[in-house]
Structure formats: structure tokens, C-alpha cells
């Protein structure tokens, strides 16, 4: 089988398709208008379905059944109501229609496999929704590619740049619906995405809405003598408002484009069938003032990305601009003034992503089953090729020579490799089972080689004549995981915490096996549940600030026998390059196994749970502030912490109030924008208190370690071995910033300290006085305890510690409520620790 070769940019505003052919990329033209892209819009009118440019034109008519920006709702349960046919469609279904329309661009073949790009910030649910759209469109193999990677491949290969030393780039991808910024490392051989930041609900469409709200609405309200017009437009409860909304949205997009080349744009709006005419004169400065806050938000992402990767603007060679929104001059001015880095717009920002997708597709092997009509041709080919040959080589290279390795089991004979132009020929080379050869490639072009294999009598038994090796084309070192993948586990001290399975920026695909233990007993007759909850987000933060992507619930009734606390559980995790997650649970003690594959493609936001998460953190912040409200302003560090707490609290209140008024409309995705803001604020809060709590736990750990080191002379060899086992890898877990891990280590030191301490005689002396002066009401038989105290006093006087131990043990037995050991683990809720 060959390579996929076809790449698609499934965009919020526009989409396109390309093909990798002989080392170059062909952009397929839209048959309607011969443009490079297809507007990602679907419309229904008079029994017909329009997709693309014609659907976009219908926006001006105010037709309710025109649907755009549905990529922003990928991965949600949102349903679009189509009045024309009285049906509902999902974002996945609309996306599938766009993909099918793109196939009409290709005149002579219908690919079965495709590479489709997604924003780097797309979570697993959104990614799986995109994959489902591809499969629904008829593709049998769908490979997902992150857009910044695609943009880098397009840029590096288009520019034909030769790098003799390592450089850092930023890819600034501001599309119609999403924003991503990625830090990229490039050298003479490959591109590597180091890290990224972004917002799935920040794009050109948000700038359009700002224009409507800030530049159009005030003047329209004045003419019509209306209030809250923007809210009415977004609700789309009235046909007249719906028509006006779409007309204004169309005008906003057109004016935005014109302002990229003009200083002022004049536009006319007709209201109420000619009752009113309004002239809008909008200058570039007016537009810049309206969008400034959103553009500055992208700068915050850049600063955060650089800070978290210990980089400054001086470490970045250039910022590559991608996405149609980057045509706005203000964006380029802002980046230049704020960061002082070269902004590079030498590639077409509207086609860069799909071109990069095609370069990537040229390296990915097609794995789908071949259609029946191709089987006969394949069978004839297999009859000619009488042996099974496995070939290993790089499709793209920067070197003058490339190693080709062939493996043929249980075979001895000859091989020959010839370059198509005749400039390279190995001649017949003898081999047994395996051969390897450095083959020379011509620079800056696609090189086609033919491999022929002969038996020991020099009879041909195999031929492959389409071995393409492209010189001067960059590869990538794999796709990075956008977020941490975590497992929620019970904390021995109550509550739960997140344990990292896969780390953000790990290269996909990934696999890992971890071992946990049960945190409680599971009675087969009870309704006990073992919960395996896998989340995506950021480890070390609150579970509420992350998103669940996999949930396995094992009921005790399904277990063959009772499961006791402390039993081992084996968990195997595998994540594909397209982020399908498979989880296997095995409990050896009861021979129980369960496997699940998670590729969720929808998520929903529960407003009650949303508000509950916010209220909980607001209460915690107010509790924190009660301790620091009266601090001295001269204490600069404490004052900074106070300001941060107040800022987070204020933003959470703003989100809470916005949540009350939010309408789940089709255009603004406000509920998802609020969810994005909420999760970021919860992470900021968690980061703030976690830093303080981690410092406290580190200090506790160090104190417990020091106390124990002073007692090691009294310890047995087993206890000494246990001590060194606890502090092994100390540097790693102290620098992990994982409060629960450090606290657990500290508790283990405390437990060992107590074990050594209670071998001392004076330990029982302290315990005796503790029990002697307790409230007499704490004991079952006070007369018996009084006699024990008399005996104990004599034992202390005579330093008879053996008898004192007996007295302490007897007094402990007389307690009505025996104290629970400080070192006993609490039963967990999830059943996993």
C-alpha cells in the first residue's frame, strides 16, 4: 500500500484539500469560483442544500437555515434546528457535509484515507468528534494532525530554508474560530513542537461579534429606540432579529477584510424594509480599539508559553503567522511592538495548514483495506512478487544519502536498486535474509527508485518501482499530547487527587502500565463500586478544573468474590496518535479483567455543576482572605498574594454572573467560553494555593527526615533500609510540586519515626502521663484505672519500665473510645489508591 497523501484543513470559516505528489503539494481548486478554499457554511433553502460560497451568500438574506462556525461546537451535544426540513443536525454531521463537498474538488480519484487538521488546543472529545466526521464522510482511515505542526511543515518546506543550527519559532495561528500559539524547535533534520497554548473559543468570529456589539448596535438602537438589542440578536427567538443578525455578521466580516487594506470603510444598512437607512463609517482605529482586548489576550498566551518554557523573546527567531485573522494589520503591529520578534507572513495564511497536512500525509502509510475492484490487480501483483519483503526507509530526508533496509525471511539471493534517472545503480548485490544500502538522492526534488530482488539463479521474484524519497522536505518528530492525561485516585488523608499517566507534550502514540491498590473493601453482596476515572487537563490541579474522557465503573456484584482493601490492580493505558484511549483493568487476586476503549465525541456542560465548582472555590478564597485581609502593605510578597486571590475571586464572580445570563445560542458559544474561563481560573487558584501548600509539605518532610536521621542509631537494619527506601529519588518527588506525593512520603517518615521511638523506655513514660491525666469519664472502669495509676506511679519511681508498659497497655484497653492511629489510611471513595 502507498501513503495517504491527501490532507484537509477543516476550518471554522474556510476549508480546503491538497495532495502530496512527487515531493510537491497540489492545492485543489473549488470548482465554484476556482478559489483555494470552501466556506465552511451549510444552508437549506427551497428543498435544496447549499454548501460553501452559495451558502455564505445566503447569510445576507437572513435565512434561519444558514449554519456556520459549527466547528466551535465540535465535541458538544448541541443540535441545530433546521426549520426547512423540520430536522436536527449535529456539528459532526455538518462537518461531514463539508468534507464530502471537498471531495468534489478532486476530478479523478476518491481517496479512502485522509489527514484532517485540528487546533492544537482541541481536547480529546473534540478530536474524536472530528475523526467521527471524517468516518461519516466515507473515509476509512482518518489521521488527525495538529494545525501548528501543519503550518510549520508548510513553512519549512515552502521556504526551502537550510538550518545549520537549531532555531526556535512561534507559530501564531489565529483562525476563524480558534487561537493557538506553538513553540517550535527546528534544526537541519526535523521540526519538533515543544509546547503550545491556546483557546478553542477565540477566533475571527469573536471579532465580528465585537464589531456588531460595539460599532453597529449602538447606532441601530438609537434609530430604532431599542434596548438590549445585541442580546435579542443572539437569542434568535424572532425572525426579524435573526435576519438582522446574519446581515450584520456578513457586513462585519466584509468590513473586517476591507479594513486590512483601507483606513476607512463606509457601509449602508436598510432597516424595516426601507423605513430606515443607516450609514456606518468605520475607521481602522475604531476597529482596532474594539478588538484590542482580544488581541492582547493572545499576547498573554505567548507570554505564558515563553515563561513556562524558560524562554524570552530574544530566544525566538521568528513568529510565523497562520490563519485568515492574521491579515489584520493591528495584529502584526501588536506583535512587533510587544515582542520585537520578526513576524513572517511569507506563506499564505489561509492555505498553509492544508498544505502542511498534505506534506504530513505524504509520510503516513495507508492502512485501509483495498476495495474489491482493486483486489484482482493486487492479486496479479502478488503473483509476480513471490516473496514477502519488508522495507524500512525515510520518505523525507535532508541528507545526500538515505539508508534503505529490506528484510526477507528465510531467503538468499540478490537485490538491485536503480534511481529512475539512471544516475544511481547498485548492481546485483548478494544478501541473506536482510540487506541495507545507502542510496544517493538528488537535492531539492522527489527521487524515484526501483527495487528488484532475484533468487540465487537470478530469476526475478520481487519488484517495487515506486519508492519515493523526497530531499529537502522536513519531517516532524511526532505529535505532542496537548494536555496531561491523569487518573483520579483516593488520597489517604481524604478526598482525591490527580496522578499523571501521560505528560503534556509526550509524543503520541503512548502506552503505560501502572499498579495501584484498592482503598476499601468490596463486598459482593453490597453495592460497592470501583471507579476508574481518566481526566484530561493539568495534573496537580483540582479534578474540577479538568475534563473526564474515560470512566470505568466496576460493581462489586460483578466480581467473582469479595475484594479486600490493599489488593493490587494492574492498569494498562494506550493512546493512539489520533487520541483513542484504551484502558485495561486486571485484578489478579480475584482473576477479574475489564477492557474499555474511549473515543468520546460529545461532552456537555451542566450549569448546576458549573456553578457548584465556582461557589466552592469562592468560599475557599474567602476563607483564605480572612487570614490575610489585615496584612501590612509593606509586606510585598503577602500583598501580591492578596491581590492574586482577589483577582481570581472577582473573575469567578464575573463568570458566575455571566453564567446566569448566558443563552446557549448558535453563534457565540458563550457557555463554552465561560467554561474555558472557569477552568483557567480554577487552575490559577490551585496553582496559587498549591505552591504555598507544597512549600509547607516540603518543610514538614524535611523536619520529619531530620528527626528520623537523629534516631537511626537506634534503628534496626530493616528500619534503616526502610528509611533509605522512603528518601530514594527525593530530588524528583520534592521538585514534582505534587502535594499528595510529598505528604505521603512525610507520613511514611512519621510512621517509621514512631516505630523507632516507641522502642524507647521514655516513650512509655510520656504515654503513661498522657493516659493518667485524661478525663476519668473516658474509661470504662474508673476504679480499676485508679489502681493501675497507683501501680504506674510506683513503676515510674522504681524505673520499672517493663511494668509501666503493662500499665499503659491495660489503661489503653479500658478506654471507651480507642484513638485511631494517625497513620491508618482512610477508606477511599473511588476504591483506588
ABEGO torsion letter per residue (X at the ends): XBBAGBBBBBBAABBBBBBBBGGBBBBBBBABGGBABBBBBBBBBGGBBBBEAAAAAAAAAGBAABBBGAAAABGBABBBBBAAAGBBBBAAAAAAAAAAAAAAABAABBBABBBBBBBAABBAAAAAAAAAAAAAAGBABBBBBBAAAAAAAAAAAAAGBBBABBBBBBBBBBBAABBBBBBBBBBAABBBBABBBEBAABBAAAAAAAAAAAAAAAAAAAAAGBBGAAAAAAAGABAAAAAAAAAAAAAAAAAAAAAAABABBBBBBBBGGGABBBBBBBBAAAAAAAAAAAAAAAAAAAAAAAAAAGBBAAABABBBBBEAAAABAAAAAAAAAAAGBBBBAABBAAAAAAAAAAAAAAABBBABBBBAAAAAAAAAAAAABABBBBBBBBABBABABBBBBBBBBGBBEBBBBBBAAGABBAEBBBBBGBBBBBBBBBBGBBBBBBBBBBBAAGBBABBBAABBBBBGBBBBAEBBBABBBBBBBBBAAEEBBBBBABBBGBBOBBBBBBBBBBABBBBAABABBBBBBBBBEBBGBBAAABBBABBBBBBAAABABBBBBGBBBBBBBBBBAAGBBBBBBBBAAAGBBBBBBBBBABBBBBAAAAAAAAAAAAAAAAAAAAAAAABBAABAAAAAAAAAAAAAAAAAAAAAAAAAABBBBAAAGAAAAAAAAAAAAAAAAAAAAAAAAAAAAAAAAAAAAAAAAAAAAABBAAAAAAAAAAABGAAAAAAAGBAAAAAAAAAAAAAAAAAAAAABAAAAAAAAAAAAABBAAABABAAAAAAAAAAAAAAAAAGBAAAAAAAAAAAAAABABBBBBAABBBBBAAGBX
